[in-house]
């Protein structure tokens, strides 16, 4: 009962998630192919990196009337600097424009993201329904976890008399029943991890506002009541100060004062390590927006660390192309599990109904 | 084919959950290894997470021959 209903309610949405998730595994490669992932120019001998202040000015000149929200350093392409502009610092994320700039020439290289992969991403993340859509998909993901666990319990009575991996072709129903059991059984751990980390990701905004309300508020207490900065400090100076605070780390991105990732008074420079794990564990350094001096630097709370570590485990982007291909194949196997489950339910229901029709007349005389 | 296998399977927890459990532990190790160890961890993750796929293909091939 639990298995049937948790699966049935979530089936359509899980199919949507699995199908839109499939191309998203390769979004980097597809974006590159379609020209939504601009590459920096070949570095000329003797070329010196431009200042970040110059790149920021170029970015603002390129999108007049807009403000900078974030500047991000591409992890795989260190010469790609990506600037986020929006109509206001806390503007709608969907209204943000992402453009890449060459670290050595400050030349605009083109816009980042967009195109068909953005549509798949929106369908996958919130079905174009914003935060409610995201939380709804999170609930569907939770039902997916319930379905998997109840499936493990049901596995016993249904396969007790069969050896592992039995595939019979007696009838179409039995064949799909065996495939449902086999594919479901071998993908359990992967599906649980991808499902659970997906659910965690739907709570990103909730966790971020929790952090802002608690840890961040505490970190910026001395600034309470002060007006937001009028003249922003030099970015290069700010970044230098941040690097001094965390000398063994690299800058991942800088959030401008007033954006969702920081306070209204501070730049937040998010530093990262360089192993697959530590490159996800960001550490924010808060710097005064007007002077660029360090105000505070604290590790993120455990729930945000959990969120950051859960992301690669959901995306499958941390083990090279072979891992992405494996991720895709496991996703296809999950689609077959969900599809065959739906088929088995339909067949069973049809059988019950036809059974009821046959039985009913014979019952009537006795009434 | 099915009938002989039915007889062979006695239905204790090891024959039912043993295979899936082993694959589950292997997959989990693969999921973590690439995250925790560069290089070797990555190669191990390909083998460990590829196992469910290879095993499925093997069961399918065996069914065809029988």
Interface residues (C-beta under 8 A of the other chain):
Chain A: X155 X156 X159 X160 X161 X162 X163 X164 X165 X166 X167 X168 X169 X170 X182 X183 X185 X186 X187 X188 X189 X190 X193 X275 X276 X277 X309 X312 X313 X318 X319 X320 X322 X323 X326 X327 X329 X330 X333
Chain B: X1 X2 X5 X6 X8 X9 X11 X13 X15 X16 X17 X18 X19 X20 X23 X24 X25 X27 X28 X31 X34 X35 X36 X38 X41 X42 X45 X46 X49 X50 X52 X53 X55 X56 X58 X59 X60 X62 X63
